[in-house]
Amino acid sequence: MKVLMVNKFNYLQGGAERYFFELSDILKSKGHEVIPFCMQDKRNKPSEFSGYFVENIDYNRSLKSKGFSSLKLAFKFMYSFEAKNKISALIKKHKPDIAHLHNIYHQLSPSILHALKKHRIPVVMTVHDLKLVCPSYHLYCKGKVCERCKPNKFYHALLTRCVKESLIASILSCMEMYFHKMLKIYEKNVDIFIAPSKFYREKLIEFGFPGQKIVVLPYSIKLDEYRPEYSTSSDYYLYFGRLVEEKGLKTLIEAASRIKDYRLYIAGNGAKLDYFKSLALKIGAYNAEFLGKLDGDKLKEVVSGALFSVVPSQWYENNPLSIYESFALGRPVIASDIGGIPEFVDNKINGLLFDPNNSADLAKKINYLLSRPELRQSMGRAGRQKVETKASPRVHLEMLEGIYKRLLS
């Protein structure tokens, strides 16, 4: 089977890209041909198909330098004819059987859906975030969960300036949402939406997406690349991921300031790095150490050595891959009881859940697990068993191939 794998980034940017690459490897290992379609970038993985990739556009930089004064650039943000034409040329030349979409917003745009339908290519789309229903991706605004735009009241993005705290970005995102909703471009042209959590499936239905088109399939992780360690004598616990507000780092740093005998390692980069460093000094969380962005074996080494990891998100998280990685390495997880997280973190079995935004509750849960080494081991084993049962490549591929074959038949 030839699978056209579509994502705007062809380098490791976040969880969506990690899954994009791992899924591509899993499909290739089973004899399927994978054809990527992405945006050009010097950080990209080498690809024989890069000649079809769209030109590089950094909308964040363009927003600052040009103010989006160019009408052409603004329209491309919503509907890219370049992407539509290039994916058409790729389809004509390489004739894929099915298309699997991931994050296509802005740099690729849903214009590619019209090209795929014109060439009668069945379309599957994994929903990694909530951009389909929210101008700012997260249903999150000014430190709180936000559902003001339900149903289809996207003008609230202008009133709150929730997109990058910018009026221009909020206007563009609002226009984009109304334009795509008017065309029903996703609803009409995506055959199956894959939600990695039941929560995301229910949320899409709440916002008007057809339930019969949405299936739940958790992420997968290549377990043979993760060797679990169930005991450790280290003196640190860990957060790893993007350093942005909605990930709940403020709550975690506040909790860490109450815990003096253990270190908090924070691995990752993001727009709020300097803010979180200043916050840690300001409130006396001197045990918080910022490691920068870690990948590959170095990240696995740090995760494996941690007493446990913490996922303190305060937005509607989907199904964070940091949980999968922690479990795969035999580490328990303390996580916010929000979004799709409690579908994977089973409270008091493979980890602990706490109230989002509640640093006192988080500190209580951290102290509880710090003082119970035997419980950490049993939770780590339960976590590993969870990913072996729910997220193994074999199980994931069987279910995904079933979705593909159903569309192809």
Order of alpha helices (4+ residues) and beta strands (2+ residues): beta-alpha-beta-alpha-alpha-alpha-beta-alpha-beta-beta-beta-alpha-alpha-alpha-beta-alpha-beta-beta-alpha-beta-alpha-beta-alpha-beta-alpha-beta-beta-alpha-alpha-alpha
